[in-house]
Amino acid sequence: MAPVIPIQEAPLPPAPIKKFYLSTPDSIQLTSPHSFPHSIPENSLLLSFSHPDPSTSPVTAFFLSCLPDPILFLHYTAAFIHPRLTLGNGGGWRHQLVELVLEDKDGLAATSGGRIGVSLNWVGNIMDDVRKGRKRVEMAVKEFKGVLLHEMVHTIQHDGQGTTPGWLIESIGDVCRLYAGLDPPHWRKPGQGKKEKGWEDGYDAGARFLAWLTENDGGIGAGNGVNNGRQEYFILPPQSSTSTFGPAAQATKYPSSSETYEQPFHPVPPAKPRLGPFPDLLRLIDSRLIYEKWNDSWWEEMTGHKLDELWAAYLSYYRQK
């Protein structure tokens, strides 16, 4: 009788690495999930980072080479976003536990509740672009930071129990990315958008629209040399539709950069007449969404104009006469 040869099973991959950090207004420090109290201070966050072992995951190793301390970046990002979405002192956080996870998934990233899932497939595509010379590593760093900031917004903003239009949720995520100077070069320029309900494209189109509504310079990055709040240090080391309500999360998906829009971008003459701006608009919207369901009438209540009127005024502001 022939001897029985045991079947050798392939070794299991190393377990994901997960660490916890306590983020306060003054500092951030590594902590144990068992060491913090059941209730952490209202103004603090508990951040966690879970990822494959970089020794066995080249994609993870590449991500960490671009962003060696993503938790520190989220710490700074939270402090940057919070005052831009809250009135006064702003109180506490919507989600005090924020989890960052590198995982196999479609799309770029997705956020549900306080969990940010970043696609290793997407990171791998960027790694491939860098290795083949199609993208500089500095642009990869900026892209990673921009997407993380966008997703972090979704853990902080309120959505009126899931009633806020998806385009507005994503536009707020991207306008904060724009404020931080993390907008990529392929984004639409100010004033570029479809004439009919172009705001519904959300993302970069909506971000430019919201920036115009809230800023004095006719929109951040309008080509007139005014930074007006752009925090370029986010690009350096200090260093989707995405659901913000319910268990499901949709992958962040940006529109194709090859699309054509209603009008090209032209520099705006100084002191050109315009509506607004309405600097507290995003703060007012978010404060109401804590307790109320979304209503389209808010546009007129807060600005004196309906949404379609605001969009038409936005496009007209950049139209060359």
C-alpha positions in Angstrom: 0.0 0.0 0.0 1.4 3.3 -1.1 2.2 5.8 1.7 -0.2 8.6 2.2 1.4 11.9 1.3 -0.1 14.7 3.4 -1.4 17.7 1.4 0.5 20.8 2.3 -1.7 23.9 2.6 -0.4 27.2 1.5 0.6 29.4 4.4 -1.9 32.0 5.5 -1.0 35.6 4.8 -0.1 37.6 7.8 -3.0 39.1 9.7 -3.7 42.8 9.0 -1.9 45.3 11.2 -4.3 47.5 13.3 -3.3 50.3 15.6 -5.4 52.8 17.6 -4.6 56.5 18.2 -6.2 59.1 20.5 -6.5 62.4 18.7 -7.1 65.5 20.9 -7.0 69.2 19.9 -3.4 69.4 21.2 -1.8 66.0 20.3 -2.1 62.5 18.9 -0.7 59.4 20.5 -0.7 55.6 20.0 -3.1 53.9 22.4 -4.5 50.5 23.1 -8.2 49.7 22.4 -8.5 48.5 26.0 -6.8 51.6 27.5 -9.2 54.3 26.6 -12.3 55.0 28.6 -15.7 53.9 27.3 -16.5 57.6 26.8 -13.7 59.7 25.4 -13.8 63.5 25.7 -16.3 65.3 23.4 -13.6 67.2 21.5 -11.4 64.1 20.9 -11.3 61.3 18.2 -10.2 57.7 18.4 -8.5 56.9 15.1 -7.5 53.4 13.9 -5.5 52.2 10.9 -5.7 48.7 9.5 -3.6 47.5 6.6 -1.9 44.4 5.2 1.7 43.8 6.3 3.9 45.9 4.1 6.5 43.1 4.0 4.1 41.0 2.1 2.0 43.7 0.3 4.0 45.8 -2.1 1.0 48.0 -2.7 0.7 48.8 1.1 4.4 49.5 1.2 4.0 51.9 -1.7 1.1 53.7 0.0 3.1 54.1 3.2 6.2 55.3 1.3 4.0 58.1 -0.1 2.1 58.8 3.2 4.3 57.4 6.0 1.9 58.6 8.7 -1.7 58.6 7.4 -3.2 58.9 10.9 -1.3 62.1 11.6 -2.6 63.4 8.3 -6.2 62.5 9.3 -5.6 64.2 12.7 -4.6 67.5 10.9 -7.4 67.0 8.3 -10.1 66.7 11.0 -8.9 69.9 12.6 -9.0 71.6 9.2 -12.5 70.3 8.2 -14.4 70.8 11.4 -14.5 74.6 11.6 -15.5 74.8 8.0 -18.6 72.8 8.6 -19.6 73.8 12.1 -21.0 77.1 13.6 -19.3 78.7 16.6 -17.3 76.2 18.7 -19.1 73.4 16.9 -19.4 71.0 19.7 -18.3 67.4 19.3 -17.8 65.0 16.4 -20.5 63.0 14.5 -18.3 59.9 14.7 -15.7 59.7 17.4 -14.3 56.4 16.2 -12.8 56.8 12.7 -11.4 53.7 11.1 -9.0 53.8 8.1 -8.7 50.5 6.3 -6.6 49.5 3.2 -8.6 46.7 1.6 -9.4 44.9 -1.7 -12.4 46.7 -3.1 -13.7 48.5 -6.3 -13.5 52.2 -6.9 -11.2 54.6 -5.0 -12.6 54.7 -1.5 -15.9 54.4 0.3 -17.1 55.7 3.7 -19.9 54.4 5.8 -20.4 55.8 9.3 -16.9 56.3 10.6 -15.2 53.7 8.5 -13.1 54.8 5.5 -12.2 51.9 3.2 -9.4 52.7 0.7 -9.1 50.4 -2.4 -5.7 48.6 -2.7 -6.6 48.1 -6.3 -6.7 51.9 -6.8 -3.5 52.3 -4.9 -1.9 49.6 -7.0 -2.9 51.4 -10.2 -1.3 54.6 -9.0 1.9 52.6 -8.0 2.0 51.2 -11.5 1.6 54.7 -13.0 4.5 56.0 -10.9 6.8 53.0 -11.8 6.1 53.4 -15.5 6.7 57.2 -15.4 3.1 58.2 -16.2 2.8 60.0 -12.8 5.3 61.7 -10.5 5.4 60.4 -6.9 4.5 63.9 -5.7 1.2 63.8 -7.6 0.5 60.3 -6.1 1.0 61.8 -2.6 -1.3 64.7 -3.4 -3.9 62.3 -4.8 -3.8 60.0 -1.8 -4.2 63.0 0.5 -7.0 64.5 -1.5 -9.1 61.3 -1.4 -8.4 60.8 2.3 -9.5 64.3 3.0 -12.7 63.9 0.9 -13.6 60.7 2.8 -12.8 62.3 6.2 -15.3 65.0 5.4 -18.0 62.2 5.1 -17.2 61.1 8.7 -17.8 64.7 10.0 -20.6 66.1 7.9 -24.3 65.5 8.7 -26.8 64.3 6.1 -30.3 64.7 7.6 -30.8 61.0 8.2 -29.8 60.1 4.7 -32.0 62.7 3.0 -29.3 65.1 1.6 -28.9 64.8 -2.2 -25.9 62.7 -3.1 -24.5 65.5 -5.3 -24.3 67.9 -2.4 -22.7 65.3 -0.1 -19.9 64.7 -2.6 -19.6 68.4 -3.5 -19.0 69.3 0.1 -16.3 66.6 0.3 -14.6 68.1 -2.7 -14.9 71.7 -1.8 -13.1 71.0 1.4 -10.4 69.2 -0.7 -10.4 72.4 -2.8 -10.0 74.6 0.3 -6.9 72.5 1.2 -5.2 72.9 -2.1 -5.5 69.2 -2.9 -7.6 69.5 -6.1 -6.0 67.6 -9.0 -5.2 69.3 -12.4 -7.9 67.4 -14.3 -10.7 68.9 -12.3 -13.2 71.2 -14.1 -12.3 74.9 -13.8 -14.6 77.5 -12.3 -17.6 78.1 -14.4 -17.4 74.8 -16.3 -20.5 72.8 -16.1 -23.7 71.7 -17.9 -26.3 74.5 -18.3 -29.2 72.4 -17.2 -28.9 71.1 -13.6 -25.1 70.9 -13.9 -24.9 70.9 -10.1 -26.1 67.4 -10.1 -22.7 66.2 -11.4 -21.4 66.9 -7.9 -17.8 66.3 -7.0 -15.5 68.8 -8.8 -18.4 70.6 -10.6 -20.3 71.0 -7.3 -17.1 71.9 -5.4 -16.4 74.9 -7.8 -20.0 76.0 -7.4 -20.0 75.8 -3.6 -16.6 77.6 -3.5 -18.1 80.4 -5.6 -21.1 80.6 -3.4 -19.0 80.9 -0.2 -15.9 82.8 -1.3 -15.2 86.4 -2.1 -12.8 85.8 -5.0 -15.3 84.3 -7.3 -14.2 80.7 -6.5 -11.0 79.3 -5.1 -8.5 78.7 -7.8 -10.2 81.0 -10.2 -7.0 81.9 -12.0 -6.7 85.3 -10.4 -3.8 84.5 -8.0 -6.0 84.5 -4.9 -5.5 81.5 -2.6 -8.1 82.7 -0.1 -7.9 79.8 2.4 -6.1 77.2 0.4 -3.8 75.3 2.8 -0.9 74.2 0.6 0.9 72.6 3.5 -1.4 69.6 3.1 0.5 68.7 0.0 3.8 68.4 2.0 4.6 66.0 4.8 3.8 67.6 8.1 2.7 65.5 7.4 -17.1 58.8 -4.4 -21.4 58.2 -4.3 -20.1 57.8 -0.7 -22.8 57.1 1.8 -22.6 58.8 5.1 -25.6 57.2 6.6 -26.6 53.5 7.0 -24.6 50.4 6.5 -24.0 50.6 2.7 -21.1 52.5 1.1 -20.8 53.4 -2.5 -17.4 53.8 -4.2 -16.2 57.3 -4.9 -16.3 57.7 -8.7 -15.2 60.9 -10.4 -16.5 61.8 -13.9 -14.3 61.3 -16.9 -11.8 64.1 -17.4 -12.4 64.0 -21.2 -16.0 65.4 -20.9 -16.9 68.7 -22.5 -18.7 71.3 -20.6 -21.1 74.2 -21.2 -18.4 76.8 -21.4 -14.6 77.2 -21.1 -12.9 78.9 -18.2 -12.0 82.6 -18.6 -10.3 84.9 -16.1 -12.9 87.1 -14.4 -12.5 90.9 -14.5 -11.9 92.6 -11.1 -15.0 93.7 -9.3 -17.4 91.9 -11.6 -20.9 92.0 -10.1 -22.1 88.8 -8.6 -24.5 87.2 -6.1 -23.3 86.7 -2.6 -21.0 85.4 -1.3 -22.6 83.5 1.5 -19.6 82.5 3.7 -21.6 80.6 6.4 -23.7 78.6 3.9 -22.0 75.3 4.4 -22.0 75.7 8.2 -25.7 76.6 8.2 -26.6 73.7 6.1 -24.7 71.2 8.2 -26.1 72.6 11.5 -29.6 72.1 10.2 -28.9 68.6 9.0 -28.1 67.5 12.5 -31.7 67.7 13.5 -33.7 68.2 10.2 -34.3 66.4 7.0 -33.1 68.1 3.8 -35.4 70.5 2.0 -34.7 72.2 -1.3 -36.3 75.3 0.0 -33.2 75.9 2.1 -31.4 77.4 -0.8 -33.9 80.3 -1.0 -34.1 80.6 2.7 -30.3 81.0 3.1 -29.4 82.9 0.0 -32.7 84.5 -1.3 -32.5 82.5 -4.5 -33.5 79.1 -5.8 -30.9 76.5 -6.7 -31.4 76.9 -10.5 -31.0 80.7 -10.1 -27.8 80.3 -8.2 -26.4 77.9 -10.8 -27.3 80.2 -13.7 -25.7 83.1 -11.9 -22.5 81.0 -11.3 -22.2 80.1 -15.0 -23.0 83.7 -16.0 -20.3 85.0 -13.8 -17.6 83.2 -15.8 -19.1 83.8 -19.2 -17.1 86.0 -21.4 -19.1 89.0 -22.6 
